Each structure stands twice: as structure tokens, then as C-alpha cells.
Amino acid sequence: MLPSLGSRSFAVREDGIYYLQRAMAESDASIRFLDFATGKSREIAPIKESAGGFGGLTVSPDRNTMLFAVATRTGSNVMVVDNFR
């Protein structure tokens, strides 16, 4: 069972699932791997970035590279449009 999984933030392989676990109260977010044979999950890499959300995860066929998006928000923008029709 996966305790926390971000939307579309996982990649299934023949022997397990790579997934992004959202930050919990006592830990940062992380990329993890759930091994089907053992049923155990292990951390692949911590994500120290203060993340507002995750968007997808993919793992290369040789498993040497992972790609995922992290959405952060550090401010806001105000735009004014004059004479809009």
C-alpha cells in the first residue's frame, strides 16, 4: 500500500512502482520505489524543494534518469489590461 501518492506522479515497471510521495509532517517529499516482490518501499531521492504540487513522473528505460515537474509559488502577479474588448 502506498501511504501518499501525487496525481499522475508514478511510473510502473515490471518489478515495482516509482512514485512521488508528498511531504508528510515529519519528512520532506521524496521519490520512492515500491518493490512488488518484497512489498517494501525505499527512498530513491529526497525532494528538499518547497513544492506546491507535482505533475507527472517518468523513468528512463535504463532507470538512470527520472523526470518530474514541481510547481512552486513564491509570489503573485497582478496584470492590468486597459481598453480590453
N, CA and C atoms as an extended XYZ file, in Angstrom:
255
Properties=species:S:1:pos:R:3:atomname:S:1:resname:S:1:resid:I:1 pbc="F F F"
N         0.836       -1.187        0.000 N   MET     1
C         0.000        0.000        0.000 CA  MET     1
C         0.876        1.242        0.000 C   MET     1
N         0.478        2.239       -0.779 N   LEU     2
C         1.212        3.497       -0.836 CA  LEU     2
C         0.526        4.510        0.075 C   LEU     2
N         1.258        5.071        1.043 N   PRO     3
C         0.644        5.986        2.003 CA  PRO     3
C         0.227        7.326        1.390 C   PRO     3
N         0.954        7.788        0.365 N   SER     4
C         0.665        9.091       -0.214 CA  SER     4
C         1.184        9.109       -1.639 C   SER     4
N         0.336        9.469       -2.574 N   LEU     5
C         0.732        9.462       -3.971 CA  LEU     5
C         0.180       10.697       -4.646 C   LEU     5
N         1.063       11.443       -5.320 N   GLY     6
C         0.633       12.623       -6.048 CA  GLY     6
C        -0.041       12.225       -7.353 C   GLY     6
N        -0.955       13.027       -7.808 N   SER     7
C        -1.703       12.748       -9.029 CA  SER     7
C        -0.766       12.570      -10.226 C   SER     7
N        -0.903       11.468      -10.934 N   ARG     8
C        -0.112       11.136      -12.131 CA  ARG     8
C         1.386       11.116      -11.862 C   ARG     8
N         1.788       11.046      -10.627 N   SER     9
C         3.207       11.098      -10.282 CA  SER     9
C         3.731        9.706       -9.940 C   SER     9
N         3.634        8.810      -10.921 N   PHE    10
C         4.158        7.467      -10.716 CA  PHE    10
C         4.521        6.853      -12.066 C   PHE    10
N         5.410        5.873      -12.027 N   ALA    11
C         5.816        5.144      -13.228 CA  ALA    11
C         5.896        3.666      -12.862 C   ALA    11
N         5.124        2.849      -13.563 N   VAL    12
C         5.063        1.416      -13.267 CA  VAL    12
C         6.095        0.676      -14.113 C   VAL    12
N         6.845       -0.198      -13.473 N   ARG    13
C         7.797       -1.081      -14.140 CA  ARG    13
C         7.420       -2.521      -13.817 C   ARG    13
N         8.070       -3.472      -14.475 N   GLU    14
C         7.709       -4.874      -14.279 CA  GLU    14
C         7.934       -5.362      -12.847 C   GLU    14
N         8.861       -4.728      -12.117 N   ASP    15
C         9.172       -5.186      -10.761 CA  ASP    15
C         8.720       -4.241       -9.651 C   ASP    15
N         8.105       -3.108      -10.028 N   GLY    16
C         7.665       -2.187       -8.987 CA  GLY    16
C         7.149       -0.876       -9.538 C   GLY    16
N         6.931        0.068       -8.625 N   ILE    17
C         6.402        1.383       -8.983 CA  ILE    17
C         7.314        2.469       -8.418 C   ILE    17
N         7.749        3.385       -9.286 N   TYR    18
C         8.422        4.603       -8.841 CA  TYR    18
C         7.316        5.621       -8.607 C   TYR    18
N         7.399        6.364       -7.504 N   TYR    19
C         6.348        7.342       -7.231 CA  TYR    19
C         6.878        8.510       -6.410 C   TYR    19
N         6.172        9.623       -6.506 N   LEU    20
C         6.482       10.806       -5.710 CA  LEU    20
C         5.599       10.793       -4.478 C   LEU    20
N         6.219       10.779       -3.333 N   GLN    21
C         5.458       10.838       -2.089 CA  GLN    21
C         5.443       12.285       -1.610 C   GLN    21
N         4.281       12.786       -1.367 N   ARG    22
C         4.141       14.165       -0.880 CA  ARG    22
C         4.759       14.303        0.506 C   ARG    22
N         5.122       15.521        0.847 N   ALA    23
C         5.704       15.788        2.163 CA  ALA    23
C         4.704       15.438        3.257 C   ALA    23
N         5.202       14.790        4.271 N   MET    24
C         4.389       14.457        5.441 CA  MET    24
C         4.873       15.374        6.570 C   MET    24
N         4.178       15.405        7.669 N   ALA    25
C         4.508       16.310        8.773 CA  ALA    25
C         5.966       16.169        9.217 C   ALA    25
N         6.481       14.947        9.253 N   GLU    26
C         7.822       14.728        9.781 CA  GLU    26
C         8.901       14.546        8.710 C   GLU    26
N         8.539       14.612        7.425 N   SER    27
C         9.539       14.390        6.385 CA  SER    27
C         9.243       15.199        5.130 C   SER    27
N        10.301       15.382        4.327 N   ASP    28
C        10.174       16.067        3.048 CA  ASP    28
C         9.525       15.138        2.026 C   ASP    28
N         9.156       15.702        0.902 N   ALA    29
C         8.679       14.888       -0.212 CA  ALA    29
C         9.859       14.060       -0.720 C   ALA    29
N         9.573       12.980       -1.439 N   SER    30
C        10.659       12.158       -1.964 CA  SER    30
C        10.185       11.311       -3.138 C   SER    30
N        11.155       10.890       -3.942 N   ILE    31
C        10.902        9.888       -4.966 CA  ILE    31
C        11.189        8.552       -4.308 C   ILE    31
N        10.256        7.612       -4.455 N   ARG    32
C        10.380        6.310       -3.791 CA  ARG    32
C        10.134        5.191       -4.801 C   ARG    32
N        10.519        3.974       -4.429 N   PHE    33
C        10.283        2.794       -5.252 CA  PHE    33
C         9.637        1.724       -4.394 C   PHE    33
N         8.470        1.241       -4.832 N   LEU    34
C         7.777        0.147       -4.162 CA  LEU    34
C         8.093       -1.137       -4.918 C   LEU    34
N         8.778       -2.062       -4.255 N   ASP    35
C         9.179       -3.335       -4.846 CA  ASP    35
C         8.026       -4.333       -4.726 C   ASP    35
N         7.544       -4.857       -5.863 N   PHE    36
C         6.435       -5.804       -5.840 CA  PHE    36
C         6.796       -7.092       -5.097 C   PHE    36
N         8.034       -7.558       -5.246 N   ALA    37
C         8.439       -8.837       -4.644 CA  ALA    37
C         8.446       -8.787       -3.121 C   ALA    37
N         8.917       -7.680       -2.562 N   THR    38
C         9.024       -7.589       -1.102 CA  THR    38
C         7.877       -6.820       -0.464 C   THR    38
N         7.190       -5.992       -1.271 N   GLY    39
C         6.132       -5.148       -0.728 CA  GLY    39
C         6.675       -3.965        0.047 C   GLY    39
N         7.990       -3.747       -0.029 N   LYS    40
C         8.625       -2.656        0.718 CA  LYS    40
C         8.934       -1.484       -0.194 C   LYS    40
N         8.857       -0.307        0.395 N   SER    41
C         9.143        0.931       -0.311 CA  SER    41
C        10.451        1.509        0.219 C   SER    41
N        11.265        2.045       -0.701 N   ARG    42
C        12.514        2.677       -0.274 CA  ARG    42
C        12.670        4.027       -0.966 C   ARG    42
N        13.353        4.924       -0.305 N   GLU    43
C        13.574        6.255       -0.868 CA  GLU    43
C        14.671        6.196       -1.918 C   GLU    43
N        14.402        6.807       -3.061 N   ILE    44
C        15.392        6.936       -4.129 CA  ILE    44
C        16.103        8.279       -3.996 C   ILE    44
N        15.314        9.344       -3.765 N   ALA    45
C        15.893       10.689       -3.631 CA  ALA    45
C        14.934       11.591       -2.863 C   ALA    45
N        15.467       12.370       -1.905 N   PRO    46
C        14.606       13.345       -1.222 CA  PRO    46
C        14.380       14.553       -2.128 C   PRO    46
N        13.269       15.229       -1.914 N   ILE    47
C        12.978       16.477       -2.639 CA  ILE    47
C        12.900       17.567       -1.589 C   ILE    47
N        13.936       18.368       -1.500 N   LYS    48
C        14.024       19.405       -0.475 CA  LYS    48
C        13.241       20.660       -0.852 C   LYS    48
N        12.987       20.813       -2.136 N   GLU    49
C        12.251       21.974       -2.635 CA  GLU    49
C        10.896       22.089       -1.958 C   GLU    49
N        10.545       23.292       -1.553 N   SER    50
C         9.211       23.523       -1.013 CA  SER    50
C         8.240       23.487       -2.188 C   SER    50
N         7.534       22.407       -2.322 N   ALA    51
C         6.722       22.186       -3.513 CA  ALA    51
C         5.251       22.446       -3.261 C   ALA    51
N         4.624       23.090       -4.220 N   GLY    52
C         3.199       23.306       -4.146 CA  GLY    52
C         2.429       22.154       -4.765 C   GLY    52
N         3.088       21.392       -5.614 N   GLY    53
C         2.439       20.265       -6.245 CA  GLY    53
C         3.361       19.579       -7.224 C   GLY    53
N         3.013       18.373       -7.595 N   PHE    54
C         3.802       17.606       -8.540 CA  PHE    54
C         2.960       17.333       -9.763 C   PHE    54
N         3.623       17.213      -10.889 N   GLY    55
C         2.899       16.928      -12.121 CA  GLY    55
C         3.598       15.885      -12.952 C   GLY    55
N         3.277       14.650      -12.739 N   GLY    56
C         3.819       13.577      -13.553 CA  GLY    56
C         5.188       13.093      -13.097 C   GLY    56
N         5.529       11.923      -13.549 N   LEU    57
C         6.830       11.311      -13.282 CA  LEU    57
C         7.079       10.299      -14.371 C   LEU    57
N         8.281       10.305      -14.913 N   THR    58
C         8.662        9.280      -15.870 CA  THR    58
C        10.077        8.830      -15.552 C   THR    58
N        10.365        7.573      -15.861 N   VAL    59
C        11.661        6.975      -15.598 CA  VAL    59
C        12.183        6.418      -16.914 C   VAL    59
N        13.459        6.695      -17.229 N   SER    60
C        14.040        6.191      -18.469 CA  SER    60
C        14.112        4.667      -18.447 C   SER    60
N        14.135        4.029      -19.624 N   PRO    61
C        14.186        2.566      -19.680 CA  PRO    61
C        15.368        1.961      -18.908 C   PRO    61
N        16.515        2.648      -18.891 N   ASP    62
C        17.677        2.121      -18.166 CA  ASP    62
C        17.677        2.508      -16.682 C   ASP    62
N        16.665        3.284      -16.276 N   ARG    63
C        16.452        3.713      -14.885 CA  ARG    63
C        17.569        4.614      -14.343 C   ARG    63
N        18.289        5.255      -15.231 N   ASN    64
C        19.339        6.178      -14.803 CA  ASN    64
C        18.855        7.618      -14.715 C   ASN    64
N        17.698        7.902      -15.311 N   THR    65
C        17.184        9.269      -15.352 CA  THR    65
C        15.695        9.283      -15.024 C   THR    65
N        15.294       10.266      -14.214 N   MET    66
C        13.880       10.486      -13.906 CA  MET    66
C        13.547       11.924      -14.228 C   MET    66
N        12.315       12.142      -14.633 N   LEU    67
C        11.855       13.486      -14.947 CA  LEU    67
C        10.519       13.702      -14.261 C   LEU    67
N        10.403       14.829      -13.548 N   PHE    68
C         9.135       15.195      -12.925 CA  PHE    68
C         9.070       16.700      -12.816 C   PHE    68
N         7.875       17.220      -12.646 N   ALA    69
C         7.673       18.662      -12.532 CA  ALA    69
C         7.281       19.000      -11.103 C   ALA    69
N         7.825       20.108      -10.620 N   VAL    70
C         7.468       20.621       -9.296 CA  VAL    70
C         6.934       22.030       -9.488 C   VAL    70
N         5.725       22.274       -9.013 N   ALA    71
C         5.129       23.609       -9.095 CA  ALA    71
C         5.365       24.327       -7.780 C   ALA    71
N         5.988       25.484       -7.856 N   THR    72
C         6.213       26.290       -6.657 CA  THR    72
C         5.593       27.660       -6.864 C   THR    72
N         5.264       28.281       -5.800 N   ARG    73
C         4.698       29.630       -5.872 CA  ARG    73
C         5.346       30.463       -4.778 C   ARG    73
N         6.040       31.499       -5.200 N   THR    74
C         6.727       32.338       -4.230 CA  THR    74
C         6.184       33.756       -4.190 C   THR    74
N         5.219       34.052       -5.021 N   GLY    75
C         4.675       35.404       -5.048 CA  GLY    75
C         3.399       35.430       -5.874 C   GLY    75
N         3.019       36.611       -6.276 N   SER    76
C         1.837       36.729       -7.117 CA  SER    76
C         2.042       37.846       -8.127 C   SER    76
N         1.284       37.789       -9.184 N   ASN    77
C         1.352       38.800      -10.233 CA  ASN    77
C        -0.013       39.444      -10.396 C   ASN    77
N         0.000       40.752      -10.638 N   VAL    78
C        -1.221       41.475      -10.926 CA  VAL    78
C        -1.047       42.082      -12.315 C   VAL    78
N        -2.005       41.814      -13.190 N   MET    79
C        -1.951       42.366      -14.534 CA  MET    79
C        -3.146       43.266      -14.746 C   MET    79
N        -2.900       44.413      -15.347 N   VAL    80
C        -3.956       45.357      -15.669 CA  VAL    80
C        -4.024       45.480      -17.186 C   VAL    80
N        -5.220       45.299      -17.740 N   VAL    81
C        -5.414       45.413      -19.174 CA  VAL    81
C        -6.373       46.555      -19.425 C   VAL    81
N        -5.913       47.598      -20.080 N   ASP    82
C        -6.749       48.756      -20.396 CA  ASP    82
C        -7.420       48.568      -21.750 C   ASP    82
N        -8.604       49.069      -21.871 N   ASN    83
C        -9.347       49.075      -23.143 CA  ASN    83
C        -9.489       47.688      -23.754 C   ASN    83
N        -9.764       46.713      -22.930 N   PHE    84
C        -9.970       45.348      -23.415 CA  PHE    84
C       -11.350       45.224      -24.039 C   PHE    84
N       -11.452       44.640      -25.212 N   ARG    85
C       -12.745       44.466      -25.879 CA  ARG    85
C       -12.927       43.053      -26.292 C   ARG    85
